Amino acid sequence: MVDNTFFSNGSNKNSKQRALIFQGGGALGAYEAGIFKVLHDNYFRNDDNISNTMFDIVAGTSAGAINAVLLVNYVTHRGTWKGSADILIDFWKKLSTSTWYFENGFVDYWQDIANFSRDQSNKWWNQIFGSFDKIYGNWREKWPFLPFYYYWPDKLGPLATSESSRKYRSWLQFSLGPLGTPNVLSPSIIQPDFRFFNPFSFMLRYDNSPITQAILKYWNKNSDGTLIPLRTTTKQPRLLIVGVDVQDATTVTFDSYPKENGHLMSVYGDEDKVKHEINYDEGIEMKHLLATMSSHLRHKLPELKVKTTYSDGTIEEKSRPFMDGFYLSNTPLREVLQAHRDYYDKSTIEGTTVPSLDIIIGDLYPTLQKGTPLDSDSLNNRVQDILYHDKSKYDEKSAILVSDYIGISKILWNYIENKDKKVAEQLKTEINKIIRSKDRKGDHRKFCDLINGRFTIDNIVRIEYGNDLHVNESDDINGKAFEFSTRTIENLVMIGRKDALHYKDKWENWLK
């Protein structure tokens, strides 16, 4: 059978859509709330947009998944995006805890004096030992002096800023204190080493049930108090949240839109060996959100019931453990592009094409940093940035490149079809032949499958937190994702608003 939909020029009323992608980053989710506040207020600067769709897709991992759930939950309940930004900011502020006893102007004053003294001391010792090393070489990096490398006065490095010192003290209190992080995490749970019986090897783990209780206060409920799962239609925003299957090291996308068979499900796995399926026809619930926002430090990894089909036809159904999506896809652009294409490519509406996308990404981990981190906290903080920063730029470039190839192919196809109908019919036969690559279900594709359902990314804007700062100027700490003091949360909201306005010229023209 010849596929006559190849290079279809069918029209779609929703020829362009908008997607909002939130990264995961713990307390840094407040920065995303600040970003969204600016986008929201600009969109509703007059009342004309009160019933319009601000974003067609809202996606996220971890803290970003929380933001995405809160927004979609609000819009499906109220029927409008207006006022949704205030809910986000209210949530993050209520999540925070005041640490006024660390906000001491007198201590900050002496911290600034100490910083100045350390800077002058560093310059003096660097000059002395710099000259010394030119004469005697790197003898301090050899035995028996190497173990004491960081004790030399020119290796002390700069002191922390007064703000990062405050955040550090606050983070220590939350991490090690008897009360834990109120509204977010339980007190630390000590897990001794019973495997090798090493008394110095232990983990501090936590229970994140307090934050789930905070989220539930905002989740829509039935009259009997039960939660309303998030299941949406094409007239409502699509929710996509991403977790990781621990045993398969694979991302799992929970989707509020039904598949072509009308069911809500997540399908993933090695297409040649095994296929996993999670069904949630009622909609996305707290257990699914928990599977996208629980780090490896949770005292007990959340589990979901999964149906597994092996290559030999064997079917197994059991619970599998999940953890935070930021381990594999902290910027779930790839998952958004795949889900977007799959939904419209399999639409039963004749002539439907996949809408192009305009995308805004909240980027919580800076890509660029000036200077070299020297102390342990700055170094570990930079490692976090490198591990969890936005790695989706390659996906973006690939998508744009494929779109360009498809554009050229369509031009050639139209030329051939207009010039020689016989050759066009022969080409249609060729493009329906089976090829080597397989789709996500494990079925072999046809040539035409490489073309049909493709779409373009018209605009993509990344609003970046703390990008291109010098390491000595940054107030960040290694524990920034778990520092929930009121002052920090308010500052993050403020910085998010400021950065969104900085990038306004890149999103204002199409977000209206």
N, C-alpha and C positions, 0 to 999 in steps of 0.2 A: 504493500500500500504506500502510495506516494504522499509525503507530508506537504500539503500545499500551503501551510502556514509559515513556511520558511521566509524570512525577511518580511513578515507581515507588516503592513503599514497601518494596522488597526489602531484606532484612537482610544484613549482612555480619558474619562472626564477628570480624573485625578492624575494629570500628566506630570505633576511635580509634587513632592512631599518633603516634609521637614523632619529631621531626626535629632534628638538630644541625647548625648551619651555622657554618662557620669562615671568617672573612675572610682575605685575604692581607695580609701586612705584613712579610715577611722575618723578621728576628730576633724580631719581636713574636709569631710563632707560639708561642714559649715561654710567653707569657702565656695562650694558649689551652690549652696543656698544663696550666697551673696551674688554670684553670677546670675542665677535665675531671677533674682529680684529685679535686676536691671533689665534683663530681657523682657520680663513680665510687664514692668512699668512702661517700657518703651512701646510694647505691643498694645497696651491699653491706655495709651496717652489720650485717647478719646473713646467714646462709647461705641464706635462703629464695629469693633471686633468682638463684642460681648458674646456672640454665639458662634464665632469662627473657630477653626482648629488651629491652635498655636503650634503644636507639634503633633505629627502623625505617629511618631515612634518615640518612646522614651525607654532608654536602655541603661543598664548599669551593673556593676559588680560591687559586692561588699557594701560600704557606706553609700556608694553610688546606687546600688540596688535599693537601699532604704529610701533614698531620695526619689527614685523612679516609682517605687510602690506608693509612696505618700502622694505624689502628684497624680498618678493614674487613679488612685483611690478617690481623691478629691474630685477630679473631673467627672468620673463616672457617676458619682453621687450627686454633684451639683449641676452637671450638664453644662458647665462653663469653666474656662481656665481662670476667669477673673477671681482674684483673691487667693489663688493657689500658692503664690510666693510667700504670703504671710504665714501660711501653714508650715512651710519648710523652716522658715526662720524661727517661728515659735517652737517648733520641735527641737531644734538644736540648742536654743537658749534654755529650754526647760531641762534638757539633757545635761547641762553644765552644772558645775558646783563652784560656789564662791571660795576663793582662797585669798581673801583679803589680807590675811596675816603675812603673806609673802609679797604684798604690794606696798613696799615701804620706801618712801622717797629718800629717807636717811641712808638706808642700805644701798640704794641705787647710786647715791652721791659718792659713797666710799668705793663702790664697785668701779665707777668711772675713774676715780683717782688711781685705784689699783691697776686698771687697764693701762693708763698713761705710764705709770711706773714700769709695768712689765714691758711695754713697747720700747721704752728707752733702754731698759736693761737688755732686751733682746738685741737691739742695734749695737750696743757696746760689746757684748760677748760675741756676736757674730763677726765683728771686725777683728777681735783678738784671735778667735779660733780659726777664722778664715785665713789669716796670715800664717797661723801655726800649721794648719793643714797643708798649705802650699809648700812649706819647708819639709815637713815630716810625712806627708802623704796621708793615707786613710788608715793609720794604725789603730784608730779607735774602733774600726769595724772588724778587727781581728781579735782572736783569742789572746789573752784572757780578758780583754776589755769590752768585747762585744756585748755581753750580758748587761753591761751598765751603760749602754749607748745613750739611752734617753735620760740619764741622770746628769749629763754635762749641762752646764748653765745655758749654752746656746741651743739646746734642744727642747727647752721648755715650751716654746710656742706661745701664742697670744692667749690671754684670758678670755672667757666668754663675755658677751655683752650682758648688760644688766637684765635685759628682757629674756635672753636665753637662759640666764641663771635662774630667774623666777620660774620659767617653764620647767626647767630641770628639777627644781625642788618640788614643784607641784606634781610632776610626773612620778618622782620617787615616792611621794606620799600616796598617790593613787595605786602605784604598782605594789608597794610593800606594806602599806598601812593596814590596820585591822578592819577598816571599813571598805576597802577596795575602791572602785570608782563608782560612786552613787549614780544610779539610773543607767549604768552601762555594764560594769563587770563586778563580779563577786570579789571578795578578798582572795589573795593568792592561795592556790591549792598546791601543796608540796607533793611532788611525785618522786620518791626516792628511787635509786637505782637498785632494783632487785634482780637485774640480769647479770651484772658483773660484780655487784656488791661493792661498788666504789662510793664511799661516803661523800666524796667531793663532786660526784656526778648526779645531779638532780635537776628537775625541771619545775618551774613555777607555772602552773596552769590556772585557768579561770573558767568561770561559768558566765556566759553572756545572756542568761535569762533576764537580768534586769533591763537590758535594752529592748528585748522582745516585749516585755510588759509596757515599756514606754511607747513602743510602736503601736501596740494594740489599742492604746487610748485614742489613736487617730484613725483606726481601721473602721470602716463602715460596718454596722451591725443590724441584724434583723430585730424585730420587735421583741423577740424572746432573748435577745442578748448574744445570740450566736453570730460569728463573723460572716460577712458576705465575701466569698472568694472572688478574685478578680478574673472575670471572663468578659472580654470586650469584642465588639464587632467593628466593621470597617468605618462606621460613623463615630467611633470612639478611639482614643489613643491606644496604640499597641504597646504592651508592656513586654520587654525582653530583659530577663535577669540571668546572670551566668554564674554557675558554680563549677566545681571540679569533682569528677569521680576519682576517689583516692586510689582504688585498685587498678583502674585503667589509665590514670593520668590523662584524662580526656575532658575537655570542656563540655558542659551540658547547659543548653539554653532553655529556660522555662518561658513559654510563650502564651500570652493571653488570647491570641487569635486561634481559632480552630484550624485544623488541617483540612485537606480537601475532602476527607471522609466525615467531617463534622465533629471529630473528637479533638480534645486538647491533649497533646502528648509531646514528649521529648524523645527523639530517636537519635542514638549516637553509637559509636563503637568502630572497630576495625571492619570495614565493609567486606573484607575477604574472609574473616574468621568468625566474627561475633557481632550481633546486633542487640543493643540494649534499648528498652522501651519503658518510659515512665508515663503512666496515664493519670490525668487529673481533670476529668471532664467537668467537675464542678467549678474549676478555676484555680488560679494560683492562691495558695494559702500560706500561712506563717511558716509551716514546715519547709516549704520550697524556698522562701526567703531566707530562712535559717541556714539552709544548705548552701547559700551563696555568700553568707556573711560570717562564717565561723572559721577562724584560723586554726592552725595545728595546735595552738595552745589551749583550745577549748578542752575542758576536762573529759568530755565525751563527744566524739565526732557525731554529728547528726546523721541519721540514716533514712533512706527512702526505699519503698518497695519497688523493685525493678524486675521486669520480665526480660530474660536473656534467651536469645535464639542462637545456637551454635551452627557452624557450617554443615554439620552432619544432620541437622534437623532437630536435634535435642533442644527442648525448651525447659528452662529453669526459672523459677520465680522465688526471689529472696530479697532481703534487705541488704543494701550496700551503703558504705560510708561516703560522705561528701565533705568537702571543705571549700574555703573561700575561693571565689573566682579569680582573685588578683594573682594567684600563683601562676596561672597560665595565660590569662587574658584580662589584664587590668584595664585595658581599653578595648571593649568588645566590638570594635568596628567590623572585624571579619564576621562575627556572628550576626551582626545587624545586616550586613550586605547579603549574607547567605539566606537568612530568614526572609528578608524583603523580596529577594528574587524568587525563592521557592513559593511564597504565598501567591504572587501574581502570575508566575509562570504556570501554575497549576489551576488557575482560575477557570471556572466553568462558563464565564461570561465571554461570549464570542467577540473577538476583536480587541480584547483587553491586552494592553502592553504594560510592562513594568514601569511605574513612574520613576523619574529621575529623583535624586535626593540632594537636598541642602542639609548640611550636618554641622552641628556645634558640639565640641568636645570640651569638657572640663578636665584639664590636665593638672594633676596634683603633685607630680614628682618632676622637678626641673631637669630638663635635658642638659642645659648648659650651666656650667659653674666656673667662675674664675678662681684661680689660685689652687693650691694643693692642700687637701686636708691632712693635718699632721697628728692631732690628738685622736684618741680612740673613739670619742663620741662623734666627732666630725667625720672620721673615716667610716664608721658604721652607718652614719646618716647618709653619706654619699653612696655607700653600697646599696642602701634601700632605694635611693633615687634611680640608680642604674638598673636595679632589678625590676622596679615597678613603673618606670616612666613609660610614656606613650611609645609603643613599638609598632604602631599601626601605620606609620607613614609608608612603609613598603607595600602594605595592603592597598593603601590609597593609590600609590603610583601604579601598581599592577592593575587595579580596576580601571584607572584612566587609560593606561596603555591598551588594555583589552577593548575598551570602548572605542578607541581610535582605530584599532584593527577592524572592528565590526563596522564602523562608519565607512571605511574604505571598501569593505566587502559589499556593503549595501549599494554603494555607488556603482561598483562593478556589476552587481546583480541587476540593477535597474537598467544599466547600459545594455547588458546582454539580452534581457527580456524585451527591451524595445527594439533591438536590432535583429534578433534571430530567435523566434519562438521555439524552433526545433531544438536548438542548442540549449535553450532554457529548460525545456522538458527533460533533456538528457541530464542536465546538471541536477535537476530535482531528484532524479533517480539515484545519482551518485551520492548526494548528500544524505540520503536515507539509509546508506549502508552502515553496518555496525563497525565501530572502531574499538581500539584496545581499552581506552579509559572507561571507568565505571562511575555511576552516580552514587549518591549517598546511601541508596538502598542496596548497592552491590550489583545493579543491572548494567550491562554494557550500553554505552551511549551510541548515538548516531552522530554523524558530522553536524547535522542541523542543530543538535542539542548544544553544541559549542557556541551557537549564535543566538538561538531563540531565548528570550527571557533576560538577555543582558540589558543593562541600563547604565546611565551615566551619573557620576557625582558632579553636580554643577558647581557647588561651593562647599568648602569645608574650612571651618574656623576652629582653631585651638586656643582656648583662653588658659594661659599658663601661669601657674603659681610659682613665685620665687625664681623665675628664669633669669639666668645670666648675672646673678649676684656674685660678689666675691665671697669666698668661704668665711672670711673674717668679718663680713658685714651682715651675714645671715643670722637671724634669730632662731633658726631651726635647731632641733635637737634630735638625737637618735630615737627618742620616744615620742615624737611629735604626733603619731597616730593615736596615742593613748593619753594625751594630755587634754583633759576636758574641763579646765578651769573656765569660769565665766569670762574672765578677761581675754583668754585665748580665743574662745568661741566668738566673742563679739569682734575681736580683731580680725579673725578669719572671714567673717561675714563682710566686714568693712573692706578688706583687701580684695575679696571676690568682686564686690561692687566696683571698686576702683579699676581692677584689671578688665572687667567686662566693658566698662566705658572706654578704656584705652583701645580696645579692639572694635569699638562701635562702628567705625567706617567699613569694617569687613563683613558685618552681619546686618546692619541697619536697613540696607536697601531691599533685602529679600525677606526679612522677618517683619512683615507688616500685612 
